[in-house]
C-alpha cells in the first residue's frame, strides 16, 4: 500500500469551500444545551430529533441527507431508529446516510466507522434483506471508498477526493460553496476532537470539503483517517451527543471561559443553531450558568 502523504492535500480544487459571512460564526454565542439523566435518555432524545429532521427534509424537498458519526456514539441511537415507533415514521427509501469521517480500513474491519451502522441499524445482514433492521436501501448509504482505495493502492487523499466527488453529485451546495446536509451528528472525543480533526490539526486550516488525516499518535487505533472538513459544521444543522464521566473534562473546557477551537475542535459547535444533548455525568464540569 502506498504510504499516506503527510501533507493534507485538498480533495480537488473544485471541491474547496470559502469563508462566507452568511454562515454562522463558529464558537460565538451558545448552543441549545439539553442535559438528561443518563446515556439512554441521550439516545432517546437524539433519535427523536434525527427522526424529526429526516421526516421534515423529505416533506420539504423529497429526500433527506443525514451525516452520521462512528464509534460507540451512534449505536444506541441506531437501535432506536431501527425499531418501532421511529422506524415506522421514517421514509427510508428517500433517506441517505453519509459519514463525517472514517478510519482508513476496509468496511468490514472492526475499526471501520461504518461497522456500527451495519450492525446496529441494519441488523448485521444488510438493508435489503428481510429482518435486517431498518429498511435503508444499500444505494442510499454513502461511505468513504476505503475498500476501493486500499485494493487499488491509493492513499487517503485519493479516497477523500472521491468522496468529495460523490458529495458534489448528490448534495445541495450552499453559501461559501459548502455541501449542505439536513443534519450532521457528531460525538465528542476525550481530547475535544470532532470528526477526525484533532487538537491543533492542520485540517482545521483547510478549505477542502474532505481530506486525508495522518494516523493520530495520541489515541488508538493508530491508523490514518479520512474526514469531512469541520467547516461543514457551520454549513448545516448540527447535533452533538455525548455521555459518561470520561467526557466531563473535555466539556468543562469546551464550555469554559477560554474560546479556542484549535485546542478543542468540537468547540466550533458552541454557537447558536447547534444542539448538544449530554448526560449528567458528562455535564459535570459545565458551568452552572450554562446549564439552563
N, C-alpha and C positions, 0 to 999 in steps of 0.2 A: 504494500500500500504506500502511496506517496505520502510523505510527511506534510503536515499542515504548515503552510507559510505563516510565520509568526505575525506578519503584517496583516491587519484586518482589512482585507480588500473589500470594496463595495460589491454588492451583488451584480450590479451593472449600472452604467451611467444613467440610463433612463429610469432606473428604479431608486433614485435618490429623492428624498423629500427636502423641503426647505423650511426655514423658520417662517412662521406665519403669525401675524398679530391677531388673527381671528381665532386662534386656538387658545385653550386655557393656558395660563402661565403655571408651570409646574411648581409645586412647593410654595404656594402662596394661598393664604386662607385655610379653611378647614373642610374636610370631607364630612359626609354623613357617617357617624360612628355608632354602630349598634353593638352593645356588649351584652352577651347572652350567657346562660348558665354553664354550658358545657359543650364539648365538640359536637355532640349530636344535634344540639339546638343550632349551632353554627351551620351544620349541613342542611338542616330543615329550612332555615331562613334563606340560605344561598340557593337551594334547589327551587324554592318558591319564586325567588327573584329571577332566576335564569329562565324558568318556565314562562313567567310573565313576559320577559323580554323576547323570547323566541316567538310566542304567540302574537305579540304586538307587531313584531317585524314582519311576520308572514301576512298579517292582516293589512299592514301598511304598504308593503312593496312586493309581496308574493313570495319571499324567501327570507331566511334568517341565516346570518353568518356569525357563528359563535367561536371565539378563540379561547381555547381551554389551556390548562396547565398540566404539569406532570407530577411525579412523586406521589406521596400519600394524600396530598390535599384534596384532590377531586374524588377519591374513592367512595366515601360515604355519600357524596353528592350524586355521583353516577348511580349508585344503588337506588337512591330515591327517585331519580329521573327514569329509571328503567322499570319502575313498578307503578301500579295504580295508587293514587288517582292521577299523579302528574304525567305518567307515561301516556295516559289516555287523552290528555289535553293537548299534547304537543303534536303538531302536524309534521311528523318525522320526514316524510317524503320531500319537504321543502326546507329542511334544516340542514345546514352544512357546518361541520366541525373543522376547525383549524387548530394549529398548535403554536403557542408562543415561543417554544424552544424545544430542543431535544438533545439527547446525547448522541454522539456520532457512532452509533452501534446499529445493528440490524433491528428491524421492528420487533422480532420475536425474542430479542435479548432481554434479560431481566432488568437491565438498566434503561431500557427504552421508555420514554415518557408516554408512548402510545400503549404500552402494555396494560396500564391501569384502565384505559378506555376499553380495550379488547376484552379484558376480564370482567370488569365491574359493570360497564354499561351494556356491552354486547353479550355478556354471559359466557365469554370464552369460546364461543363457537361461530362467531360471525353474525353480521346483521341480517343476512338473507336466509338464515335457517330457522325453521320453526322452533320456538322456545329459546331462541338465542339472545334474550334480553330485549332492549329497545330496538324497534324496527327501523334503525337508521341505515339507509342504503349504503353499501360499500362505496359507491361512486361519490357519496357526499362527505367522505372522510378524507381530508386533505392533509397529508403528512409530509414532513421534510423527506426528500427521496434518499434517505441514508442507505437503503438496500442497494439501489442502483449505483450510488456514488462509491460505495465500498466494493461492489462487484466489478466496477469498471476502473477502479484505482484512481478515482477523483478525490479531491480534498474537500474540506468543509466550505471553502469559498465557493466552489462549484455547486455544492449542494444548496447553499443559501441562495445562489443566483437562480437556480431552477425553481426554488420555492417562490422567489420574488416574481418570476415569470408567471407562475400559476396564480399568484395573487392578482397580478395585473390583468389576467384573463377573466377573473371571476368577481372581483370585489369592486365596489364603487370607490372612486378616488375623490378625496375631499380636499379641503384647504391645505395649501402647502405641498400638494402632490403626495399626500399620505393615504394609503388604503384605509378604509373605514369598516370596522366590524360593528355589529349590533350590540355586542357585549364582549369584553375581554375579562376572563377570570384569571387571577394570579394569586399565588401564595406568597409567603414571606420567608426568606432564608434566615437561619440563625444569625448570619452576619449582615442582615438587612438587604440582601440581594433580591432582585426580582428578574423574571425571565432567566437568561444566563448572563446577566450583567452584574458582575461582582463589584465590590467597592474599588473605586479608582480604576475601573476597567477602561481601556481605550475605546471600547464600544460606546461609552457614554458621550463621546465626542463625535460619533459618526452620524451621517445623514442617510446611510444606506437603509433600505427597508429591512433587509435581512443580511446577516453576516456570520462568518465563522469566528469561533472564540477558542483560544487555546485551552488545553486541559487545566482546570484550576489546581493549584498546588496545595491549597489550604483546606480542601474538603474532598471527600470521596463521592462518587468514583472519579479517579483521576483520568478522565477521558475528555477529548475535545468535544465542543458543543457547537450547535447551530442555533441562532436565536433571532427573533424579531427585534427591531430597534426599540428601545424604551420610549422613544419619542412618540411611538404609536399609542402610548398610554394617554397622550393628550388628544389624540385624534379620534378616540372612540370612548364610549361609556366603559367604566372600569369597576369591577367588583373584586375587592381584596378580601380574602378569607384566611384566617389562621387561628390556631388554638394551641393550648398547652403552655406550661410554665417555662419551657425552653425558649419560647419566643418573647418572654416578658422583657428581657434586657434589650433586645432589638427594638421592640415597640416603645420602650422608655426613651430610647434615643430618637426614634423616628418622630415621636410626638413631643420631644423635648424642646428646649429653648433654642438650640442651635439648628439652623436650617442648612444642610449640606448634603445634597443628593448625590454627590460623588462618594462621600463616605458611607451613606445609607441610600442606595439607589431606589429602594421602594418608597422613599420619601417624596419622589416625584408625584405620587398619588395622594399626598397630603394637600388636597386642594378641593375647592367646591366642585361638585359634579361627580366626584368619586364616592364610592360606598365601601366602607370597611365593616365586616362582620367578624367579631372576635369573641372568644370566651373569657370568663372572669380570670382564669389563670394567666392567659396571655396578656390581659389588660392590666395586670397588677401594678405596673410601673407607669402607666399613662397618667399624667397629671389629673387631679380631681376636677379641675376647671373644665377639662375637655370631655369628661365622661358623661355629661348631659344630665 
